[in-house]
Amino acid sequence: MSLSSWIKKFYPIKASQLKNASDLKCVKHALRKWKGAKSKNLKQHGVSYKEFIIDDTEWSFSFDSDSCSLCQKYHQLGPRNKYCYNKKLQKFCPISEVLGRTCDADSPQVGDSIFYQSQHNPKKMIKLLTKVRNKLRKEKHNS
């Protein structure tokens, strides 16, 4: 097992390929990637996760805006100069809608951003993405 096998399982589609996909599909993609950073999944593939990077001895994979389907979809500056906006859809990233700020924005109430808090342990990002996924599922069901 290796980083290559980890990518096949947890990141089989590049984020850029989902920039026109539904929010739910993008969130599921992001959630799959972040779940791949859990200890048990890293061990299965012989890789490590530290400072937003999955590593094996030969190469690495970064958790950043390039590997995030939501960032690929919501990459523009919106009203009131707020980031994570899609001008064509005229809306903000669903993470912003749930969290009240972008995933990489610090908060006076909790300190470091959710993204930053997930640099060594994906738990907080997984929790946030699960909450967003559940909200989107509920909205889809109610429409």
FENHUPE-V815827 format. One record per residue. N is the residue number from 1. SS is DSSP state (alpha for helix, beta for strand, coil for the rest). D_FIRST is the distance of its C-alpha to the first C-alpha in Angstrom with 1 decimal. Layout:
# FENHUPE-V815827
{{N | SS | D_FIRST} {N | SS | D_FIRST}}
This chain:
# FENHUPE-V815827
{{1 | coil | 0.0} {2 | coil | 3.8} {3 | alpha | 7.2} {4 | alpha | 7.6} {5 | alpha | 5.8} {6 | alpha | 7.7} {7 | alpha | 10.7} {8 | alpha | 10.8} {9 | alpha | 11.1} {10 | alpha | 13.2} {11 | coil | 14.9} {12 | coil | 15.5} {13 | coil | 19.0} {14 | coil | 20.4} {15 | alpha | 22.9} {16 | alpha | 25.7} {17 | alpha | 25.6} {18 | alpha | 26.7} {19 | coil | 29.7} {20 | coil | 32.1} {21 | coil | 30.3} {22 | coil | 31.8} {23 | alpha | 31.4} {24 | alpha | 29.8} {25 | alpha | 27.1} {26 | alpha | 26.5} {27 | alpha | 26.3} {28 | alpha | 23.9} {29 | alpha | 21.6} {30 | alpha | 22.0} {31 | alpha | 21.5} {32 | alpha | 18.2} {33 | alpha | 17.0} {34 | alpha | 18.5} {35 | alpha | 17.2} {36 | coil | 13.7} {37 | coil | 14.9} {38 | coil | 15.8} {39 | alpha | 14.7} {40 | alpha | 13.3} {41 | alpha | 11.0} {42 | alpha | 9.9} {43 | alpha | 9.3} {44 | alpha | 7.2} {45 | alpha | 4.6} {46 | coil | 6.0} {47 | coil | 8.5} {48 | beta | 12.2} {49 | beta | 15.1} {50 | beta | 18.5} {51 | coil | 21.5} {52 | coil | 20.1} {53 | beta | 17.1} {54 | beta | 13.3} {55 | beta | 12.2} {56 | coil | 9.7} {57 | coil | 11.7} {58 | coil | 12.5} {59 | coil | 13.4} {60 | beta | 14.1} {61 | beta | 15.0} {62 | beta | 18.4} {63 | coil | 20.0} {64 | coil | 23.4} {65 | alpha | 26.0} {66 | alpha | 24.3} {67 | alpha | 21.3} {68 | coil | 23.7} {69 | alpha | 25.3} {70 | alpha | 28.3} {71 | alpha | 28.9} {72 | alpha | 28.8} {73 | alpha | 31.4} {74 | coil | 33.5} {75 | coil | 33.7} {76 | beta | 37.5} {77 | coil | 40.2} {78 | coil | 42.3} {79 | alpha | 45.6} {80 | alpha | 46.7} {81 | alpha | 44.2} {82 | coil | 41.3} {83 | coil | 37.8} {84 | coil | 35.2} {85 | beta | 37.8} {86 | beta | 37.9} {87 | coil | 41.3} {88 | coil | 41.2} {89 | coil | 40.4} {90 | coil | 42.6} {91 | beta | 40.4} {92 | beta | 38.0} {93 | coil | 34.4} {94 | alpha | 34.2} {95 | alpha | 32.6} {96 | alpha | 35.9} {97 | alpha | 37.9} {98 | alpha | 36.3} {99 | alpha | 36.0} {100 | coil | 39.2} {101 | coil | 37.5} {102 | coil | 34.4} {103 | coil | 31.1} {104 | coil | 31.4} {105 | coil | 35.1} {106 | coil | 36.2} {107 | beta | 38.7} {108 | coil | 41.8} {109 | coil | 41.1} {110 | coil | 37.5} {111 | beta | 37.0} {112 | coil | 33.8} {113 | coil | 32.2} {114 | alpha | 29.7} {115 | alpha | 27.3} {116 | alpha | 28.0} {117 | alpha | 27.8} {118 | coil | 24.2} {119 | coil | 23.0} {120 | coil | 21.3} {121 | coil | 21.2} {122 | coil | 21.0} {123 | alpha | 23.4} {124 | alpha | 26.5} {125 | alpha | 25.1} {126 | alpha | 23.7} {127 | alpha | 27.1} {128 | alpha | 28.9} {129 | alpha | 27.0} {130 | alpha | 27.5} {131 | alpha | 31.2} {132 | alpha | 31.4} {133 | alpha | 29.7} {134 | alpha | 32.1} {135 | alpha | 35.0} {136 | alpha | 34.2} {137 | alpha | 33.8} {138 | alpha | 37.2} {139 | alpha | 38.8} {140 | alpha | 37.5} {141 | alpha | 38.9} {142 | alpha | 42.2} {143 | coil | 42.8}}
